[in-house]
């Protein structure tokens, strides 16, 4: 389980909760969980990419 980063685990958990709430037709309750999953996903992607100027001057 060392290959999973905390952003992926958090995104997966929030996405599962959002899908369960959508399945039970609790649309307004699913919005914060879906939004949180998107935020964690993009935050994890930006952490994986870095700041972009690692090899810019070589």
Sine and cosine of phi, psi and omega as CSV:
sin_phi,cos_phi,sin_psi,cos_psi,sin_omega,cos_omega
0.00,0.00,0.16,0.99,-0.01,-1.00
-0.96,0.27,-0.25,0.97,0.00,-1.00
-0.98,0.20,-0.23,0.97,-0.02,-1.00
-1.00,-0.03,0.80,-0.61,0.06,-1.00
-1.00,-0.02,0.28,-0.96,-0.04,-1.00
-0.91,0.42,-0.46,0.89,0.04,-1.00
-0.92,0.39,-0.64,0.77,0.03,-1.00
-0.91,0.41,-0.69,0.73,0.00,-1.00
-0.90,0.43,-0.67,0.74,0.03,-1.00
-0.91,0.41,-0.65,0.76,0.03,-1.00
-0.90,0.44,-0.69,0.72,0.00,-1.00
-0.89,0.45,-0.68,0.73,0.00,-1.00
-0.90,0.44,-0.74,0.67,-0.01,-1.00
-0.91,0.41,-0.58,0.82,0.03,-1.00
-0.93,0.37,-0.63,0.78,0.05,-1.00
-0.90,0.44,-0.69,0.73,0.02,-1.00
-0.90,0.44,-0.67,0.74,0.01,-1.00
-0.90,0.44,-0.66,0.75,0.01,-1.00
-0.92,0.40,-0.64,0.77,0.05,-1.00
-0.90,0.44,-0.64,0.76,0.03,-1.00
-0.93,0.36,-0.59,0.81,0.09,-1.00
-0.91,0.41,-0.59,0.81,0.01,-1.00
-0.91,0.40,-0.55,0.84,0.01,-1.00
-1.00,-0.01,0.18,0.98,0.06,-1.00
0.90,0.44,0.54,0.84,0.11,-0.99
-0.98,-0.18,0.95,0.32,-0.16,-0.99
-0.88,0.47,-0.71,0.70,-0.06,-1.00
-0.94,0.35,-0.50,0.87,0.05,-1.00
-0.96,0.27,-0.42,0.91,-0.02,-1.00
-0.98,0.20,-0.39,0.92,-0.06,-1.00
-0.86,0.50,-0.75,0.66,0.00,-1.00
-0.90,0.43,-0.57,0.82,0.00,-1.00
-0.95,0.32,-0.64,0.77,0.07,-1.00
-0.92,0.39,-0.65,0.76,0.05,-1.00
-0.91,0.42,-0.64,0.77,0.05,-1.00
-0.91,0.43,-0.59,0.81,0.05,-1.00
-0.91,0.42,-0.65,0.76,0.04,-1.00
-0.90,0.43,-0.67,0.74,0.01,-1.00
-0.89,0.46,-0.73,0.69,0.01,-1.00
-0.91,0.42,-0.59,0.81,0.02,-1.00
-0.89,0.46,-0.76,0.64,-0.03,-1.00
-0.95,0.32,-0.52,0.86,0.08,-1.00
-0.92,0.40,-0.65,0.76,0.06,-1.00
-0.92,0.40,-0.60,0.80,0.04,-1.00
-0.91,0.41,-0.64,0.77,-0.01,-1.00
-0.94,0.33,-0.51,0.86,0.06,-1.00
-0.94,0.34,-0.57,0.82,-0.02,-1.00
-0.96,0.29,-0.55,0.84,-0.04,-1.00
-0.98,0.22,-0.65,0.76,-0.06,-1.00
1.00,-0.10,-0.23,-0.97,-0.04,-1.00
-1.00,0.04,-0.16,0.99,0.16,-0.99
0.99,-0.11,-0.19,0.98,-0.03,-1.00
-0.92,-0.40,0.56,0.83,0.00,-1.00
-0.93,0.38,-0.77,0.64,-0.05,-1.00
-0.90,-0.44,0.47,0.88,-0.12,-0.99
-0.95,0.32,-0.47,0.88,-0.11,-0.99
-0.97,-0.25,0.19,0.98,-0.03,-1.00
-1.00,-0.06,0.00,0.00,0.00,0.00
